[in-house]
Each structure stands twice: as C-alpha cells, then as structure tokens.
Amino acid sequence: MLLGMVSAKKSLYTEAQINKYNQENKVDIIANKNTDSVAPQIIVVYPDNLDNGQTVAADKVYLKFLDNIEVAQAFLNDQQISLDSVVVTSLGISKILIVDSAGNKAEFSFTIVPR
C-alpha cells in the first residue's frame, strides 16, 4: 500500500499517483480483513495447564486474547468484556467467546471451584 510521505512539507507523491498505485496493485485493506480465515486465540496465563472445559481449584483464571488482525468482540457469559484479556474470580462455570474482525470465533470454558 502506498501512502506517501511528507519531507520538508512536500509530499513525495501526488494524490493521483498514490491512488493509481493502490488501484494497480489491488490494495484493499478491507478485503484483506474479510479474507482472514485464522481463528483468534485464547491463551491461558494463569493457572498453568488449564484446558478448555476443565474444572480448576484456584482464586482466579487469567486469559489473554490474540488475533492475526484484531479481536473485535469478547464476551464472558454473554457479557461484553475487554478485547485483550480477562481475569475471572467468580466461582462456577465461565464461558469465553472472542470474535475477530473477519467473524472467526474462539471459545473457552472452565469451572472455578473453591481451593
């Protein structure tokens, strides 16, 4: 993608040159997002070795969210949460769903029980 740069208050390329380059090289940021087929990832930070669907005796579960483009939505038990991570301290079943900007999804569930 050609954007052009400003040097000494003068553009390196005219707007017409930039548009022509982007059109000739089929640069389309939106199309790149729409062709993404890689699901986002939910990474367990704490406790170690927690797998999807497991029960854990812990004071908290800390998860991070990653995606090759961007995480667009994140939910804990159907309630919207931060797009980068979550710390769950409530006892019981927790269900995490994250969706990236292309609509790919990842899910993770676990149950926290008292220590």
Rosetta constraint file for C-alpha pairs under 8 A:
AtomPair CA 1 CA 21 HARMONIC 7.90 0.50
AtomPair CA 1 CA 22 HARMONIC 5.94 0.50
AtomPair CA 1 CA 25 HARMONIC 7.94 0.50
AtomPair CA 1 CA 27 HARMONIC 5.79 0.50
AtomPair CA 2 CA 18 HARMONIC 5.88 0.50
AtomPair CA 2 CA 21 HARMONIC 6.74 0.50
AtomPair CA 2 CA 22 HARMONIC 6.26 0.50
AtomPair CA 3 CA 18 HARMONIC 6.34 0.50
AtomPair CA 4 CA 11 HARMONIC 6.64 0.50
AtomPair CA 4 CA 12 HARMONIC 5.87 0.50
AtomPair CA 4 CA 13 HARMONIC 5.65 0.50
AtomPair CA 4 CA 18 HARMONIC 6.95 0.50
AtomPair CA 5 CA 11 HARMONIC 5.72 0.50
AtomPair CA 5 CA 12 HARMONIC 5.74 0.50
AtomPair CA 5 CA 13 HARMONIC 7.58 0.50
AtomPair CA 6 CA 10 HARMONIC 5.34 0.50
AtomPair CA 6 CA 11 HARMONIC 4.50 0.50
AtomPair CA 6 CA 12 HARMONIC 6.28 0.50
AtomPair CA 7 CA 11 HARMONIC 6.35 0.50
AtomPair CA 7 CA 12 HARMONIC 7.11 0.50
AtomPair CA 13 CA 17 HARMONIC 5.95 0.50
AtomPair CA 13 CA 18 HARMONIC 6.42 0.50
AtomPair CA 14 CA 18 HARMONIC 6.38 0.50
AtomPair CA 15 CA 19 HARMONIC 6.16 0.50
AtomPair CA 16 CA 20 HARMONIC 6.03 0.50
AtomPair CA 17 CA 21 HARMONIC 6.12 0.50
AtomPair CA 18 CA 22 HARMONIC 6.17 0.50
AtomPair CA 19 CA 23 HARMONIC 6.06 0.50
AtomPair CA 20 CA 24 HARMONIC 6.02 0.50
AtomPair CA 21 CA 25 HARMONIC 6.05 0.50
AtomPair CA 22 CA 26 HARMONIC 5.91 0.50
AtomPair CA 22 CA 27 HARMONIC 5.05 0.50
AtomPair CA 22 CA 28 HARMONIC 7.94 0.50
AtomPair CA 23 CA 27 HARMONIC 6.35 0.50
AtomPair CA 28 CA 32 HARMONIC 6.44 0.50
AtomPair CA 29 CA 33 HARMONIC 6.58 0.50
AtomPair CA 30 CA 34 HARMONIC 6.35 0.50
AtomPair CA 31 CA 35 HARMONIC 6.23 0.50
AtomPair CA 32 CA 36 HARMONIC 6.58 0.50
AtomPair CA 33 CA 69 HARMONIC 7.21 0.50
AtomPair CA 33 CA 101 HARMONIC 6.73 0.50
AtomPair CA 33 CA 102 HARMONIC 5.65 0.50
AtomPair CA 34 CA 101 HARMONIC 7.82 0.50
AtomPair CA 34 CA 102 HARMONIC 5.12 0.50
AtomPair CA 35 CA 102 HARMONIC 7.20 0.50
AtomPair CA 36 CA 102 HARMONIC 5.96 0.50
AtomPair CA 37 CA 102 HARMONIC 7.46 0.50
AtomPair CA 37 CA 104 HARMONIC 6.64 0.50
AtomPair CA 38 CA 67 HARMONIC 7.94 0.50
AtomPair CA 38 CA 68 HARMONIC 7.31 0.50
AtomPair CA 38 CA 104 HARMONIC 6.79 0.50
AtomPair CA 39 CA 67 HARMONIC 7.16 0.50
AtomPair CA 39 CA 100 HARMONIC 7.34 0.50
AtomPair CA 39 CA 104 HARMONIC 4.94 0.50
AtomPair CA 39 CA 105 HARMONIC 5.66 0.50
AtomPair CA 39 CA 106 HARMONIC 6.28 0.50
AtomPair CA 40 CA 65 HARMONIC 7.19 0.50
AtomPair CA 40 CA 66 HARMONIC 5.73 0.50
AtomPair CA 40 CA 67 HARMONIC 4.42 0.50
AtomPair CA 40 CA 68 HARMONIC 7.18 0.50
AtomPair CA 40 CA 71 HARMONIC 7.07 0.50
AtomPair CA 40 CA 98 HARMONIC 7.12 0.50
AtomPair CA 40 CA 99 HARMONIC 6.94 0.50
AtomPair CA 40 CA 100 HARMONIC 6.26 0.50
AtomPair CA 40 CA 104 HARMONIC 6.80 0.50
AtomPair CA 40 CA 105 HARMONIC 6.35 0.50
AtomPair CA 40 CA 106 HARMONIC 5.87 0.50
AtomPair CA 41 CA 65 HARMONIC 5.73 0.50
AtomPair CA 41 CA 66 HARMONIC 5.09 0.50
AtomPair CA 41 CA 67 HARMONIC 6.18 0.50
AtomPair CA 41 CA 106 HARMONIC 6.39 0.50
AtomPair CA 42 CA 63 HARMONIC 6.50 0.50
AtomPair CA 42 CA 64 HARMONIC 5.83 0.50
AtomPair CA 42 CA 65 HARMONIC 4.82 0.50
AtomPair CA 42 CA 66 HARMONIC 6.58 0.50
AtomPair CA 42 CA 98 HARMONIC 7.97 0.50
AtomPair CA 42 CA 106 HARMONIC 7.01 0.50
AtomPair CA 42 CA 107 HARMONIC 7.63 0.50
AtomPair CA 42 CA 108 HARMONIC 7.18 0.50
AtomPair CA 43 CA 63 HARMONIC 5.51 0.50
AtomPair CA 43 CA 64 HARMONIC 5.07 0.50
AtomPair CA 43 CA 65 HARMONIC 6.22 0.50
AtomPair CA 43 CA 66 HARMONIC 7.65 0.50
AtomPair CA 44 CA 48 HARMONIC 7.13 0.50
AtomPair CA 44 CA 49 HARMONIC 7.81 0.50
AtomPair CA 44 CA 50 HARMONIC 6.78 0.50
AtomPair CA 44 CA 61 HARMONIC 7.73 0.50
AtomPair CA 44 CA 62 HARMONIC 6.29 0.50
AtomPair CA 44 CA 63 HARMONIC 4.71 0.50
AtomPair CA 44 CA 64 HARMONIC 6.59 0.50
AtomPair CA 45 CA 61 HARMONIC 7.73 0.50
AtomPair CA 45 CA 62 HARMONIC 5.38 0.50
AtomPair CA 45 CA 63 HARMONIC 5.48 0.50
AtomPair CA 45 CA 64 HARMONIC 6.85 0.50
AtomPair CA 46 CA 50 HARMONIC 7.82 0.50
AtomPair CA 46 CA 60 HARMONIC 7.56 0.50
AtomPair CA 46 CA 61 HARMONIC 5.48 0.50
AtomPair CA 46 CA 62 HARMONIC 4.97 0.50
AtomPair CA 46 CA 63 HARMONIC 7.10 0.50
AtomPair CA 47 CA 58 HARMONIC 7.51 0.50
AtomPair CA 47 CA 60 HARMONIC 7.77 0.50
AtomPair CA 47 CA 61 HARMONIC 6.19 0.50
AtomPair CA 47 CA 62 HARMONIC 7.28 0.50
AtomPair CA 50 CA 54 HARMONIC 6.65 0.50
AtomPair CA 50 CA 56 HARMONIC 7.42 0.50
AtomPair CA 51 CA 110 HARMONIC 7.84 0.50
AtomPair CA 52 CA 108 HARMONIC 5.35 0.50
AtomPair CA 52 CA 109 HARMONIC 5.47 0.50
AtomPair CA 52 CA 110 HARMONIC 6.19 0.50
AtomPair CA 53 CA 108 HARMONIC 7.12 0.50
AtomPair CA 53 CA 109 HARMONIC 5.06 0.50
AtomPair CA 53 CA 110 HARMONIC 4.81 0.50
AtomPair CA 53 CA 111 HARMONIC 7.43 0.50
AtomPair CA 54 CA 109 HARMONIC 7.50 0.50
AtomPair CA 54 CA 110 HARMONIC 5.12 0.50
AtomPair CA 54 CA 111 HARMONIC 6.42 0.50
AtomPair CA 55 CA 110 HARMONIC 5.73 0.50
AtomPair CA 55 CA 111 HARMONIC 4.52 0.50
AtomPair CA 55 CA 112 HARMONIC 5.94 0.50
AtomPair CA 55 CA 113 HARMONIC 7.05 0.50
AtomPair CA 56 CA 110 HARMONIC 7.47 0.50
AtomPair CA 56 CA 111 HARMONIC 6.16 0.50
AtomPair CA 56 CA 112 HARMONIC 5.12 0.50
AtomPair CA 56 CA 113 HARMONIC 6.10 0.50
AtomPair CA 57 CA 112 HARMONIC 5.84 0.50
AtomPair CA 57 CA 113 HARMONIC 4.87 0.50
AtomPair CA 57 CA 114 HARMONIC 5.49 0.50
AtomPair CA 57 CA 115 HARMONIC 4.78 0.50
AtomPair CA 58 CA 112 HARMONIC 6.43 0.50
AtomPair CA 58 CA 113 HARMONIC 6.86 0.50
AtomPair CA 58 CA 114 HARMONIC 6.67 0.50
AtomPair CA 58 CA 115 HARMONIC 5.81 0.50
AtomPair CA 59 CA 89 HARMONIC 6.04 0.50
AtomPair CA 59 CA 112 HARMONIC 7.87 0.50
AtomPair CA 59 CA 114 HARMONIC 7.51 0.50
AtomPair CA 59 CA 115 HARMONIC 7.35 0.50
AtomPair CA 60 CA 87 HARMONIC 6.56 0.50
AtomPair CA 60 CA 88 HARMONIC 5.43 0.50
AtomPair CA 60 CA 89 HARMONIC 4.43 0.50
AtomPair CA 60 CA 90 HARMONIC 7.60 0.50
AtomPair CA 60 CA 112 HARMONIC 7.63 0.50
AtomPair CA 61 CA 87 HARMONIC 5.60 0.50
AtomPair CA 61 CA 88 HARMONIC 5.15 0.50
AtomPair CA 61 CA 89 HARMONIC 6.64 0.50
AtomPair CA 62 CA 85 HARMONIC 7.43 0.50
AtomPair CA 62 CA 86 HARMONIC 5.87 0.50
AtomPair CA 62 CA 87 HARMONIC 4.39 0.50
AtomPair CA 62 CA 88 HARMONIC 6.46 0.50
AtomPair CA 63 CA 85 HARMONIC 5.51 0.50
AtomPair CA 63 CA 86 HARMONIC 5.41 0.50
AtomPair CA 63 CA 87 HARMONIC 6.44 0.50
AtomPair CA 64 CA 84 HARMONIC 5.86 0.50
AtomPair CA 64 CA 85 HARMONIC 4.15 0.50
AtomPair CA 64 CA 86 HARMONIC 6.58 0.50
AtomPair CA 65 CA 71 HARMONIC 7.42 0.50
AtomPair CA 65 CA 83 HARMONIC 6.99 0.50
AtomPair CA 65 CA 84 HARMONIC 5.03 0.50
AtomPair CA 65 CA 85 HARMONIC 5.58 0.50
AtomPair CA 65 CA 98 HARMONIC 7.71 0.50
AtomPair CA 66 CA 70 HARMONIC 7.59 0.50
AtomPair CA 66 CA 71 HARMONIC 6.91 0.50
AtomPair CA 66 CA 84 HARMONIC 7.13 0.50
AtomPair CA 67 CA 71 HARMONIC 5.92 0.50
AtomPair CA 67 CA 100 HARMONIC 6.89 0.50
AtomPair CA 69 CA 100 HARMONIC 7.45 0.50
AtomPair CA 69 CA 101 HARMONIC 7.34 0.50
AtomPair CA 70 CA 100 HARMONIC 5.64 0.50
AtomPair CA 70 CA 101 HARMONIC 5.96 0.50
AtomPair CA 71 CA 83 HARMONIC 6.07 0.50
AtomPair CA 71 CA 84 HARMONIC 7.58 0.50
AtomPair CA 71 CA 98 HARMONIC 6.95 0.50
AtomPair CA 71 CA 99 HARMONIC 5.96 0.50
AtomPair CA 71 CA 100 HARMONIC 4.22 0.50
AtomPair CA 71 CA 101 HARMONIC 6.20 0.50
AtomPair CA 72 CA 83 HARMONIC 6.91 0.50
AtomPair CA 72 CA 98 HARMONIC 7.67 0.50
AtomPair CA 72 CA 99 HARMONIC 5.77 0.50
AtomPair CA 72 CA 100 HARMONIC 4.79 0.50
AtomPair CA 72 CA 101 HARMONIC 5.05 0.50
AtomPair CA 73 CA 80 HARMONIC 7.33 0.50
AtomPair CA 73 CA 81 HARMONIC 7.91 0.50
AtomPair CA 73 CA 83 HARMONIC 6.23 0.50
AtomPair CA 73 CA 98 HARMONIC 5.63 0.50
AtomPair CA 73 CA 99 HARMONIC 5.13 0.50
AtomPair CA 73 CA 100 HARMONIC 6.68 0.50
AtomPair CA 74 CA 80 HARMONIC 5.76 0.50
AtomPair CA 74 CA 81 HARMONIC 5.47 0.50
AtomPair CA 74 CA 82 HARMONIC 6.46 0.50
AtomPair CA 74 CA 83 HARMONIC 5.54 0.50
AtomPair CA 74 CA 96 HARMONIC 7.35 0.50
AtomPair CA 74 CA 97 HARMONIC 5.76 0.50
AtomPair CA 74 CA 98 HARMONIC 4.30 0.50
AtomPair CA 74 CA 99 HARMONIC 6.41 0.50
AtomPair CA 75 CA 79 HARMONIC 5.13 0.50
AtomPair CA 75 CA 80 HARMONIC 4.41 0.50
AtomPair CA 75 CA 81 HARMONIC 5.35 0.50
AtomPair CA 75 CA 95 HARMONIC 7.93 0.50
AtomPair CA 75 CA 96 HARMONIC 5.61 0.50
AtomPair CA 75 CA 97 HARMONIC 5.15 0.50
AtomPair CA 75 CA 98 HARMONIC 6.32 0.50
AtomPair CA 76 CA 80 HARMONIC 6.45 0.50
AtomPair CA 76 CA 81 HARMONIC 6.48 0.50
AtomPair CA 76 CA 94 HARMONIC 6.72 0.50
AtomPair CA 76 CA 95 HARMONIC 5.66 0.50
AtomPair CA 76 CA 96 HARMONIC 4.73 0.50
AtomPair CA 76 CA 97 HARMONIC 6.73 0.50
AtomPair CA 77 CA 94 HARMONIC 6.07 0.50
AtomPair CA 77 CA 95 HARMONIC 5.12 0.50
AtomPair CA 77 CA 96 HARMONIC 6.47 0.50
AtomPair CA 78 CA 95 HARMONIC 7.94 0.50
AtomPair CA 81 CA 86 HARMONIC 7.36 0.50
AtomPair CA 82 CA 86 HARMONIC 6.72 0.50
AtomPair CA 89 CA 112 HARMONIC 7.87 0.50
AtomPair CA 90 CA 112 HARMONIC 7.09 0.50
AtomPair CA 91 CA 111 HARMONIC 7.12 0.50
AtomPair CA 91 CA 112 HARMONIC 4.85 0.50
AtomPair CA 91 CA 113 HARMONIC 5.59 0.50
AtomPair CA 91 CA 114 HARMONIC 7.12 0.50
AtomPair CA 92 CA 111 HARMONIC 5.08 0.50
AtomPair CA 92 CA 112 HARMONIC 5.17 0.50
AtomPair CA 92 CA 113 HARMONIC 6.40 0.50
AtomPair CA 93 CA 109 HARMONIC 7.17 0.50
AtomPair CA 93 CA 110 HARMONIC 5.77 0.50
AtomPair CA 93 CA 111 HARMONIC 4.22 0.50
AtomPair CA 93 CA 112 HARMONIC 6.60 0.50
AtomPair CA 94 CA 109 HARMONIC 5.51 0.50
AtomPair CA 94 CA 110 HARMONIC 5.50 0.50
AtomPair CA 94 CA 111 HARMONIC 6.07 0.50
AtomPair CA 94 CA 112 HARMONIC 7.96 0.50
AtomPair CA 95 CA 107 HARMONIC 7.27 0.50
AtomPair CA 95 CA 108 HARMONIC 5.94 0.50
AtomPair CA 95 CA 109 HARMONIC 4.34 0.50
AtomPair CA 95 CA 110 HARMONIC 6.78 0.50
AtomPair CA 96 CA 107 HARMONIC 5.52 0.50
AtomPair CA 96 CA 108 HARMONIC 5.09 0.50
AtomPair CA 96 CA 109 HARMONIC 6.00 0.50
AtomPair CA 97 CA 105 HARMONIC 6.98 0.50
AtomPair CA 97 CA 106 HARMONIC 5.81 0.50
AtomPair CA 97 CA 107 HARMONIC 4.55 0.50
AtomPair CA 97 CA 108 HARMONIC 6.68 0.50
AtomPair CA 98 CA 105 HARMONIC 5.65 0.50
AtomPair CA 98 CA 106 HARMONIC 5.40 0.50
AtomPair CA 98 CA 107 HARMONIC 6.56 0.50
AtomPair CA 99 CA 103 HARMONIC 5.71 0.50
AtomPair CA 99 CA 104 HARMONIC 5.54 0.50
AtomPair CA 99 CA 105 HARMONIC 4.49 0.50
AtomPair CA 99 CA 106 HARMONIC 6.64 0.50
AtomPair CA 100 CA 104 HARMONIC 5.43 0.50
AtomPair CA 100 CA 105 HARMONIC 6.59 0.50
